[in-house]
Amino acid sequence: SVAFEGLHNPVELDVPKNVIIIDPAAFRTCVGIEKIDIAEGLREIRFYAFVTCGNLKSVTLPSTVESIEASVFAYCDKLETFKIYSKDVVYGENVFQYSDNVNIICRKNSTTEAYAKEYSIPYQCFYYVDFANTAGTKVETRERISGEAVGTLPTLKRTGYNFKGWYTAKTGGTKV
């Protein structure tokens, strides 16, 4: 199925939750697509789904993705950022063939990190920083890329208590 083949008008493609499979070549040669953001729920992207989307710059895929088949993002020469939240993805051959500007952003120790290493694709890993009070209740979570600063730390307020700062451990930790 090539339902959208050749779409030329500039567009950001937001794929809704109820889509679980993107068919083969569904968006082939859609030079108008510049950004793809897919909601949780998608499991599989079939072969050639976005091949030769010449103006595609950014792709974000959810944690539900299980399979990206062969040549899905091949010949996307403007693709710069490919971010995927899924930890275990089965990759087909030549997923990024001739998409030489891509930088992968993925979870540490994921199959995507292994794929990037195997094919010498530049990548960065992201991680989560959880802020929790002394009772262990999470008050905030932030996503960060390795080497990126956490930024301004949250300040807690509770009547009758004096917040003294953040520490690396509940007891005996170092003040941050």
N, C-alpha and C positions, 0 to 999 in steps of 0.2 A: 504494500500500500504506500503510495507516494502522495498522500492527501494534500500536503502543503508544498510540494516541490516547486522551487523557483520563486518563492515569495520574495519580492523585491523591496517592499516598503519597510522602512526602519521600524523595528519592533523589539520589545523586551518580552521574551516568552516566559510566561508564568504558567506552569503545568499544575493543575489542581490535584487535590488529594485522591480523587477517585480513579486517576490514571495509574495503572500498575505496570503496563508494558507500553513502550514506544516502539511501534512497528518498524520493520526494515525500511530504510530510505525515506521515512515519513517526512523529513525536513531537508532532504537532499537539495543542494544548491540554493538554499534560501539565503541569499546574500543580504537580505534585510535584517536578519536576526543578529543582534549585537550582544545580547545578554540572555542567559537561560537560568531560571531559578525554579527548581522543581520541589514541590511540597512532599512531606512525608507520605509514604504509600507506594511510590514507584519502586518496582523490584527489578525490572529488566529493561535495558536499552538494546534493541536488536541492531544487527549489522548495518552499517552505512547510514544510520539514522540522521546524522548531522554532517555527513561528508560534504566537503566543498562549500561550507557556509563561510564564505570568504570574509565577512565582516564580524564574525563572532569573536568577541573579546573576553567574555567571562561566563563561566559555568559553575553553578552551585548545585550539588546533588545531596539528597537526604541520607540519613542513616539506614533507610530501608532498602537501598540499592544492593542487589546481590550479584548482578551480572551486567557487564558491559561487553558486548560482542565486538567482533573484528571491525576495524576501520571506522568506528563510530564518529570520531573527531578528526579523521584524516583530511589533509589538505585544508585545514582551517588555519591559514597562515597568520592571521591576526590574533589567534587565541593566546591570551597572556595568562589568565588565571583559571585553574581548574581546581575547585574546592569540593571535597567529598567528606561527608560525615560518617559514612559506613566504614566499619573496621575490616570486614571480610567480604571482598568483592572478587569474583572470578573475571579475569580480563581475557578477551580474545586477542588475536594477533593484530599488530599495527594500529592500535587504537588511536594513537597520535601521529601517525605517519605523515611526514611533511608539515607538521604543525610545530615548527622548530622554536617558536617563541614561548611555548607554554611553560608555566611554573605550577607545579602541583602543590596544593595545600591539603594535608591529610593527617589522620590520627597516627600517633607514634606506634610503632610495631604493628602496623596494619599491612594487609596485602597490597594496598596502594603504595605504601612506602617501599615495599619489596619490588613492586613493578617499576617504580621510578628509578630505583637503584639498578635493576637489571638492564633497563634501557637507557641509562645515563640521562634521565630527564631531571632537570633541576626541581628540587622540592623543599618544602618546609613542613615541619610537624607542628600541630597545635595541641594545646593541653588546656585543662580547666583548672582554675584556682577557686577553691571554695573557702569562703569566710564563714566561720562558725563561732558561736559564743561558747563560754566555758561549759555549758550544759550539752554542747555538741549539736545544737540546733543551727542548721545552715541559715545564714542571713543574706548571703549573696553569692552568686557564681559568675565568674568572668572567663571568657575564652581568650586565650592568648597564643600567639605564635612564638616558637622557641626564640629566646633572645629579646623578646619584646617586653618592655616594662609593664608592670601591673597597673601603674598609674596611681592616682590618689586613692588611699585606702578609705573604706567606709568608716564612719564614726557611729558608734552605738550610743543610744540614750535610754536609760531606764530609771524611773523615779526611785530615789534612795540609793543609787549606785554611782560610783565614779569610774568612768571608762579610762583605763590607764594605757591603752594601746593594744596593738596586735603582736602576738608572739608566735614563734615557729612550732611550738608544742603546748599542750594544755598545762603541763607542769615542767619546769626546768628548761623551757625553750628560750631562745634569744629574742629580744624585742626587735621588731622590724622597723 
